[in-house]
């Protein structure tokens, strides 16, 4: 999906979670505005939002069913992006320089 940036996005300054298939995470609260996303903590104690589509829940823990990174992509108005995946109101995108990360849908327009 071809997208263009209508509002800039500055990523969360916290280090992203980099998770592999089979990793165990501990589930925290669900996001009120994006119900597929949970605040999760990895075995090193790092926490970030993780979508339910990438894990299988088992009580308060979950196992990753595929690799996942919570990396966000910094964008500027007018940037052309390739939308790779959409989960709720976030897009996983790649820019022309080959950089990739999550971008909120509210700052994007389909072209």
Buried (B, 14 or more C-beta within 10 A) or exposed (E): EEBBBEEEBEBEEEEBBBBEEEBEBBBEEBBEEBEBBBBBBBEEEBBBBBBBEBBEEEEEEBEBEEEBBBBBBEBEEEBEBBBEEBBBBBBBBBBEEEEBBBBBBEBBEEE
